Amino acid sequence: MGKKRTRRMTDQLRRAIDDSGLTRYRIAKETGIDESALAKFYNGHRGLSMEALDALGECLQLTIVLGRPPGKKGK
C-alpha cells in the first residue's frame, strides 16, 4: 500500500476516533490495543496490525475495506 493511500486511511481513522466521542484510553481498553500503540498510531509514528484495525473498526462501528479504488490496476 502506498504512503499516500496509507496516510488517507490513517487520517480517516484519526477523524473517526475524534468523532467517536470516546477517549483514546477508552478505545484502547475496549479494543485491547495497547494505549501507547494507539497513541503512536494516532500521532502517525506507527501502524497497527490487521487484528488491531479490525478491533478498532468494531469499536468505532466502521467497516474497514482494503482494496484498490475502482479503475486502478494492480502492479
N, CA, C and O atoms as a GROMACS GRO file, in nm:
protein
  300
    1MET      N    1   0.085  -0.116   0.000
    1MET     CA    2   0.000   0.000   0.000
    1MET      C    3   0.090   0.123   0.000
    1MET      O    4   0.184   0.129   0.079
    2GLY      N    5   0.063   0.220  -0.087
    2GLY     CA    6   0.146   0.340  -0.096
    2GLY      C    7   0.130   0.429   0.026
    2GLY      O    8   0.030   0.422   0.098
    3LYS      N    9   0.233   0.514   0.045
    3LYS     CA   10   0.229   0.603   0.162
    3LYS      C   11   0.111   0.700   0.158
    3LYS      O   12   0.047   0.724   0.260
    4LYS      N   13   0.081   0.756   0.038
    4LYS     CA   14  -0.030   0.850   0.027
    4LYS      C   15  -0.161   0.781   0.064
    4LYS      O   16  -0.243   0.837   0.137
    5ARG      N   17  -0.180   0.661   0.014
    5ARG     CA   18  -0.303   0.587   0.043
    5ARG      C   19  -0.310   0.549   0.191
    5ARG      O   20  -0.415   0.559   0.253
    6THR      N   21  -0.197   0.505   0.246
    6THR     CA   22  -0.192   0.471   0.388
    6THR      C   23  -0.226   0.594   0.471
    6THR      O   24  -0.300   0.585   0.569
    7ARG      N   25  -0.172   0.708   0.433
    7ARG     CA   26  -0.197   0.831   0.506
    7ARG      C   27  -0.346   0.866   0.503
    7ARG      O   28  -0.402   0.908   0.604
    8ARG      N   29  -0.410   0.848   0.386
    8ARG     CA   30  -0.553   0.877   0.378
    8ARG      C   31  -0.632   0.789   0.473
    8ARG      O   32  -0.721   0.838   0.543
    9MET      N   33  -0.600   0.661   0.477
    9MET     CA   34  -0.671   0.569   0.566
    9MET      C   35  -0.645   0.608   0.711
    9MET      O   36  -0.737   0.609   0.793
   10THR      N   37  -0.521   0.640   0.743
   10THR     CA   38  -0.486   0.681   0.879
   10THR      C   39  -0.561   0.808   0.917
   10THR      O   40  -0.612   0.820   1.028
   11ASP      N   41  -0.567   0.904   0.824
   11ASP     CA   42  -0.640   1.028   0.851
   11ASP      C   43  -0.788   1.001   0.874
   11ASP      O   44  -0.849   1.061   0.963
   12GLN      N   45  -0.846   0.910   0.797
   12GLN     CA   46  -0.988   0.876   0.815
   12GLN      C   47  -1.011   0.810   0.951
   12GLN      O   48  -1.109   0.839   1.019
   13LEU      N   49  -0.921   0.722   0.990
   13LEU     CA   50  -0.934   0.657   1.121
   13LEU      C   51  -0.914   0.757   1.234
   13LEU      O   52  -0.983   0.751   1.335
   14ARG      N   53  -0.821   0.849   1.217
   14ARG     CA   54  -0.798   0.952   1.318
   14ARG      C   55  -0.924   1.037   1.335
   14ARG      O   56  -0.965   1.068   1.447
   15ARG      N   57  -0.986   1.075   1.223
   15ARG     CA   58  -1.111   1.153   1.231
   15ARG      C   59  -1.221   1.072   1.299
   15ARG      O   60  -1.298   1.127   1.379
   16ALA      N   61  -1.229   0.944   1.268
   16ALA     CA   62  -1.331   0.858   1.330
   16ALA      C   63  -1.309   0.850   1.481
   16ALA      O   64  -1.405   0.850   1.558
   17ILE      N   65  -1.184   0.841   1.523
   17ILE     CA   66  -1.152   0.840   1.666
   17ILE      C   67  -1.198   0.971   1.730
   17ILE      O   68  -1.263   0.972   1.834
   18ASP      N   69  -1.163   1.083   1.665
   18ASP     CA   70  -1.203   1.214   1.717
   18ASP      C   71  -1.355   1.229   1.723
   18ASP      O   72  -1.409   1.282   1.821
   19ASP      N   73  -1.423   1.183   1.619
   19ASP     CA   74  -1.568   1.198   1.610
   19ASP      C   75  -1.646   1.102   1.700
   19ASP      O   76  -1.765   1.120   1.723
   20SER      N   77  -1.578   1.000   1.750
   20SER     CA   78  -1.647   0.897   1.829
   20SER      C   79  -1.695   0.946   1.964
   20SER      O   80  -1.789   0.891   2.021
   21GLY      N   81  -1.630   1.049   2.015
   21GLY     CA   82  -1.664   1.096   2.149
   21GLY      C   83  -1.600   1.014   2.259
   21GLY      O   84  -1.618   1.041   2.378
   22LEU      N   85  -1.523   0.912   2.220
   22LEU     CA   86  -1.453   0.827   2.316
   22LEU      C   87  -1.310   0.876   2.334
   22LEU      O   88  -1.250   0.929   2.240
   23THR      N   89  -1.258   0.859   2.453
   23THR     CA   90  -1.117   0.892   2.473
   23THR      C   91  -1.031   0.780   2.413
   23THR      O   92  -1.077   0.667   2.398
   24ARG      N   93  -0.908   0.812   2.381
   24ARG     CA   94  -0.818   0.709   2.330
   24ARG      C   95  -0.794   0.604   2.438
   24ARG      O   96  -0.774   0.487   2.406
   25TYR      N   97  -0.795   0.643   2.564
   25TYR     CA   98  -0.782   0.547   2.674
   25TYR      C   99  -0.897   0.447   2.669
   25TYR      O  100  -0.875   0.326   2.680
   26ARG      N  101  -1.019   0.497   2.652
   26ARG     CA  102  -1.137   0.410   2.647
   26ARG      C  103  -1.132   0.318   2.525
   26ARG      O  104  -1.164   0.199   2.535
   27ILE      N  105  -1.093   0.373   2.411
   27ILE     CA  106  -1.082   0.293   2.290
   27ILE      C  107  -0.978   0.183   2.310
   27ILE      O  108  -1.001   0.068   2.272
   28ALA      N  109  -0.866   0.217   2.371
   28ALA     CA  110  -0.761   0.117   2.397
   28ALA      C  111  -0.815   0.006   2.486
   28ALA      O  112  -0.791  -0.112   2.459
   29LYS      N  113  -0.887   0.041   2.590
   29LYS     CA  114  -0.942  -0.059   2.681
   29LYS      C  115  -1.046  -0.147   2.611
   29LYS      O  116  -1.047  -0.269   2.631
   30GLU      N  117  -1.132  -0.087   2.531
   30GLU     CA  118  -1.238  -0.164   2.464
   30GLU      C  119  -1.185  -0.254   2.353
   30GLU      O  120  -1.243  -0.358   2.324
   31THR      N  121  -1.074  -0.214   2.290
   31THR     CA  122  -1.021  -0.290   2.177
   31THR      C  123  -0.911  -0.387   2.216
   31THR      O  124  -0.880  -0.480   2.142
   32GLY      N  125  -0.849  -0.364   2.332
   32GLY     CA  126  -0.734  -0.446   2.370
   32GLY      C  127  -0.605  -0.398   2.307
   32GLY      O  128  -0.501  -0.463   2.321
   33ILE      N  129  -0.611  -0.286   2.236
   33ILE     CA  130  -0.490  -0.227   2.177
   33ILE      C  131  -0.415  -0.155   2.289
   33ILE      O  132  -0.475  -0.078   2.364
   34ASP      N  133  -0.286  -0.179   2.298
   34ASP     CA  134  -0.204  -0.111   2.398
   34ASP      C  135  -0.220   0.040   2.382
   34ASP      O  136  -0.215   0.092   2.270
   35GLU      N  137  -0.240   0.110   2.491
   35GLU     CA  138  -0.265   0.254   2.486
   35GLU      C  139  -0.152   0.330   2.417
   35GLU      O  140  -0.177   0.423   2.341
   36SER      N  141  -0.027   0.291   2.444
   36SER     CA  142   0.085   0.361   2.380
   36SER      C  143   0.091   0.330   2.231
   36SER      O  144   0.129   0.416   2.151
   37ALA      N  145   0.053   0.208   2.191
   37ALA     CA  146   0.049   0.173   2.049
   37ALA      C  147  -0.059   0.255   1.977
   37ALA      O  148  -0.037   0.302   1.866
   38LEU      N  149  -0.174   0.271   2.042
   38LEU     CA  150  -0.281   0.351   1.983
   38LEU      C  151  -0.238   0.497   1.971
   38LEU      O  152  -0.265   0.562   1.870
   39ALA      N  153  -0.171   0.549   2.073
   39ALA     CA  154  -0.122   0.688   2.068
   39ALA      C  155  -0.020   0.706   1.956
   39ALA      O  156  -0.024   0.806   1.884
   40LYS      N  157   0.070   0.609   1.940
   40LYS     CA  158   0.170   0.618   1.833
   40LYS      C  159   0.104   0.611   1.696
   40LYS      O  160   0.144   0.682   1.604
   41PHE      N  161   0.002   0.526   1.681
   41PHE     CA  162  -0.073   0.520   1.556
   41PHE      C  163  -0.143   0.653   1.531
   41PHE      O  164  -0.134   0.708   1.421
   42TYR      N  165  -0.211   0.704   1.631
   42TYR     CA  166  -0.286   0.829   1.619
   42TYR      C  167  -0.194   0.944   1.578
   42TYR      O  168  -0.233   1.031   1.500
   43ASN      N  169  -0.073   0.944   1.632
   43ASN     CA  170   0.023   1.051   1.603
   43ASN      C  171   0.107   1.024   1.478
   43ASN      O  172   0.196   1.103   1.446
   44GLY      N  173   0.080   0.915   1.409
   44GLY     CA  174   0.147   0.887   1.282
   44GLY      C  175   0.285   0.826   1.295
   44GLY      O  176   0.362   0.829   1.199
   45HIS      N  177   0.318   0.770   1.411
   45HIS     CA  178   0.451   0.715   1.433
   45HIS      C  179   0.461   0.565   1.410
   45HIS      O  180   0.571   0.509   1.407
   46ARG      N  181   0.347   0.498   1.393
   46ARG     CA  182   0.348   0.354   1.366
   46ARG      C  183   0.214   0.310   1.309
   46ARG      O  184   0.116   0.384   1.313
   47GLY      N  185   0.213   0.190   1.256
   47GLY     CA  186   0.089   0.134   1.204
   47GLY      C  187   0.027   0.041   1.306
   47GLY      O  188   0.076   0.028   1.419
   48LEU      N  189  -0.082  -0.023   1.266
   48LEU     CA  190  -0.150  -0.121   1.351
   48LEU      C  191  -0.160  -0.252   1.275
   48LEU      O  192  -0.164  -0.254   1.152
   49SER      N  193  -0.166  -0.360   1.348
   49SER     CA  194  -0.184  -0.492   1.287
   49SER      C  195  -0.326  -0.501   1.232
   49SER      O  196  -0.414  -0.422   1.266
   50MET      N  197  -0.348  -0.600   1.145
   50MET     CA  198  -0.483  -0.622   1.092
   50MET      C  199  -0.580  -0.654   1.205
   50MET      O  200  -0.696  -0.611   1.203
   51GLU      N  201  -0.534  -0.729   1.303
   51GLU     CA  202  -0.618  -0.763   1.418
   51GLU      C  203  -0.659  -0.636   1.494
   51GLU      O  204  -0.775  -0.621   1.533
   52ALA      N  205  -0.563  -0.546   1.515
   52ALA     CA  206  -0.592  -0.421   1.585
   52ALA      C  207  -0.684  -0.332   1.502
   52ALA      O  208  -0.774  -0.269   1.557
   53LEU      N  209  -0.663  -0.327   1.370
   53LEU     CA  210  -0.751  -0.248   1.283
   53LEU      C  211  -0.894  -0.302   1.289
   53LEU      O  212  -0.990  -0.225   1.291
   54ASP      N  213  -0.907  -0.433   1.291
   54ASP     CA  214  -1.039  -0.495   1.299
   54ASP      C  215  -1.107  -0.457   1.431
   54ASP      O  216  -1.226  -0.422   1.432
   55ALA      N  217  -1.033  -0.464   1.540
   55ALA     CA  218  -1.089  -0.428   1.672
   55ALA      C  219  -1.126  -0.280   1.676
   55ALA      O  220  -1.229  -0.243   1.733
   56LEU      N  221  -1.042  -0.196   1.617
   56LEU     CA  222  -1.069  -0.052   1.614
   56LEU      C  223  -1.196  -0.024   1.532
   56LEU      O  224  -1.281   0.055   1.572
   57GLY      N  225  -1.206  -0.090   1.417
   57GLY     CA  226  -1.325  -0.074   1.334
   57GLY      C  227  -1.452  -0.116   1.407
   57GLY      O  228  -1.554  -0.048   1.399
   58GLU      N  229  -1.445  -0.227   1.479
   58GLU     CA  230  -1.561  -0.275   1.554
   58GLU      C  231  -1.598  -0.176   1.664
   58GLU      O  232  -1.716  -0.147   1.683
   59CYS      N  233  -1.500  -0.126   1.736
   59CYS     CA  234  -1.525  -0.031   1.844
   59CYS      C  235  -1.589   0.098   1.792
   59CYS      O  236  -1.679   0.154   1.855
   60LEU      N  237  -1.541   0.144   1.676
   60LEU     CA  238  -1.590   0.270   1.619
   60LEU      C  239  -1.708   0.250   1.525
   60LEU      O  240  -1.757   0.345   1.463
   61GLN      N  241  -1.753   0.125   1.514
   61GLN     CA  242  -1.864   0.088   1.426
   61GLN      C  243  -1.835   0.126   1.281
   61GLN      O  244  -1.917   0.187   1.213
   62LEU      N  245  -1.714   0.087   1.237
   62LEU     CA  246  -1.669   0.111   1.100
   62LEU      C  247  -1.648  -0.022   1.030
   62LEU      O  248  -1.618  -0.123   1.093
   63THR      N  249  -1.664  -0.020   0.900
   63THR     CA  250  -1.625  -0.133   0.818
   63THR      C  251  -1.499  -0.091   0.745
   63THR      O  252  -1.502   0.003   0.666
   64ILE      N  253  -1.390  -0.159   0.770
   64ILE     CA  254  -1.263  -0.126   0.705
   64ILE      C  255  -1.246  -0.219   0.587
   64ILE      O  256  -1.241  -0.342   0.602
   65VAL      N  257  -1.238  -0.160   0.469
   65VAL     CA  258  -1.227  -0.237   0.345
   65VAL      C  259  -1.093  -0.207   0.281
   65VAL      O  260  -1.058  -0.092   0.256
   66LEU      N  261  -1.018  -0.313   0.255
   66LEU     CA  262  -0.891  -0.298   0.187
   66LEU      C  263  -0.910  -0.332   0.040
   66LEU      O  264  -0.978  -0.429   0.007
   67GLY      N  265  -0.852  -0.253  -0.044
   67GLY     CA  266  -0.864  -0.279  -0.188
   67GLY      C  267  -0.821  -0.157  -0.265
   67GLY      O  268  -0.793  -0.051  -0.209
   68ARG      N  269  -0.816  -0.173  -0.394
   68ARG     CA  270  -0.779  -0.063  -0.482
   68ARG      C  271  -0.904   0.014  -0.522
   68ARG      O  272  -1.012  -0.044  -0.536
   69PRO      N  273  -0.889   0.146  -0.540
   69PRO     CA  274  -1.003   0.223  -0.589
   69PRO      C  275  -1.045   0.173  -0.728
   69PRO      O  276  -0.961   0.122  -0.802
   70PRO      N  277  -1.172   0.186  -0.763
   70PRO     CA  278  -1.216   0.142  -0.895
   70PRO      C  279  -1.132   0.206  -1.006
   70PRO      O  280  -1.098   0.324  -0.998
   71GLY      N  281  -1.101   0.128  -1.106
   71GLY     CA  282  -1.023   0.178  -1.218
   71GLY      C  283  -0.874   0.168  -1.202
   71GLY      O  284  -0.800   0.191  -1.298
   72LYS      N  285  -0.826   0.134  -1.084
   72LYS     CA  286  -0.682   0.118  -1.060
   72LYS      C  287  -0.644  -0.026  -1.084
   72LYS      O  288  -0.711  -0.118  -1.035
   73LYS      N  289  -0.538  -0.047  -1.158
   73LYS     CA  290  -0.492  -0.183  -1.185
   73LYS      C  291  -0.372  -0.213  -1.096
   73LYS      O  292  -0.290  -0.125  -1.069
   74GLY      N  293  -0.363  -0.336  -1.052
   74GLY     CA  294  -0.251  -0.379  -0.969
   74GLY      C  295  -0.122  -0.383  -1.047
   74GLY      O  296  -0.122  -0.387  -1.170
   75LYS      N  297  -0.012  -0.381  -0.974
   75LYS     CA  298   0.120  -0.386  -1.038
   75LYS      C  299   0.171  -0.526  -1.039
   75LYS      O  300   0.281  -0.551  -1.089
   0.00000   0.00000   0.00000
